Amino acid sequence: MKQRVTREEVKERLVTDAYFQKGRSALKTRQTILTILAWLMVLVPFVWLAIPLTLPNLADRIAFRTYLEEAVTFDFLALFLGISFLILILTFALLTLRNNRRFKRLLQKQSMHDEAALEKRKELLEAFYEERFGTKEERHGAKYYAVAPEQNIGEREIQELFRRNGVG
């Protein structure tokens, strides 16, 4: 049977990107423009070299001269980048398959944390909170609660509690 995952669990598991959040129009605009400019910087040299080679009539009309070095450079770049593109696709596909296989075989079956230590920490925290702030029912039932200065939790107090009890 498939395990149901809540929206909160999905948010914890996945990485979020501010670009895709609602209301981030300035960020979206800036990043989109930068992406388009970056791609133009990649593509313009190829178009510049390809015009005289693929459209000689247009090159003659706009007084675009073709030199042998340009043709050799274009051929070299096309071959080099074509091979690089194929190697990248193959590498990314293999790494994706390896990662998916590893996730299915290892990460889904293996607990990434010590369950016993986690339960002990939860019990220690509950006892600590009960001692400091009252029972869970009282804490959750209170509509307003003023924390006395002596009840404040120190910066390292919980870490010390865990270390004293062997789960830190």
NORMOBEL-V997318 format. One record per residue. PHI is phi in whole degrees, -180 to 180 (NA if undefined). D_CENTER is the distance of its C-alpha to the mean C-alpha in Angstrom with 2 decimals. Layout:
phi: <PHI	PHI>
d_center: <D_CENTER	D_CENTER>
This chain:
phi: <NA	-76	-83	-83	-115	-81	-62	-66	-65	-64	-62	-71	-78	-96	-89	-106	-127	-62	-59	-95	-83	-69	81	-103	-67	-65	-64	-62	-62	-61	-69	-66	-63	-63	-66	-63	-62	-63	-67	-63	-65	-76	-84	-57	-60	-69	-64	-58	-77	-80	-56	-68	-84	-100	-127	-63	-65	-64	-63	-67	-65	-101	56	-95	-92	-110	-117	-60	-61	-65	-64	-65	-63	-62	-62	-63	-63	-62	-66	-61	-72	-64	-65	-61	-62	-64	-64	-64	-61	-63	-63	-64	-64	-65	-66	-65	-62	-63	-66	-64	-64	-63	-63	-68	-84	-112	-71	-75	-94	-105	-72	-86	-145	-82	-63	-65	-65	-63	-63	-63	-62	-61	-64	-61	-64	-64	-65	-62	-65	-65	-66	-83	-122	104	-68	-61	-63	-65	-64	-77	-86	-75	-85	-144	-145	-99	-86	-72	-55	-74	-89	-59	-90	-69	-60	-115	-64	-71	-62	-64	-60	-64	-66	-61	-99	78	-123	-104>
d_center: <29.20	25.63	23.98	23.10	19.78	19.85	17.60	16.91	15.93	13.45	11.91	11.89	10.44	7.51	4.43	6.33	7.01	10.53	11.73	12.19	13.88	17.66	19.78	17.60	20.08	20.53	16.90	16.83	20.18	19.44	16.28	18.17	21.23	19.57	18.00	21.46	23.22	21.16	21.95	25.53	25.79	24.86	27.23	30.21	31.57	31.72	33.45	35.74	36.76	36.96	39.29	42.41	41.79	41.00	42.90	45.98	47.93	45.33	45.17	48.99	49.05	46.69	48.34	45.36	46.62	45.38	45.75	45.58	42.87	40.57	41.14	40.55	37.37	36.12	36.97	35.31	32.07	32.03	32.66	30.24	27.29	28.20	28.21	24.97	23.32	24.78	23.70	20.06	20.19	21.92	19.58	16.40	18.43	19.69	16.43	15.03	18.36	18.38	15.03	16.23	19.59	18.44	16.46	19.64	22.10	20.76	17.87	19.30	22.76	22.22	21.77	19.19	21.47	25.24	26.44	29.86	28.65	26.35	29.40	31.58	29.25	29.30	33.09	33.49	31.48	33.48	36.71	35.73	34.92	38.10	40.18	38.78	38.33	40.32	39.64	36.58	38.75	40.07	36.69	35.23	38.52	38.97	38.33	38.72	38.64	39.43	38.24	41.05	40.31	41.16	38.61	35.62	33.22	33.08	29.97	30.39	32.61	30.26	29.16	32.90	33.60	31.18	32.60	36.19	35.59	33.91	30.37	28.81>
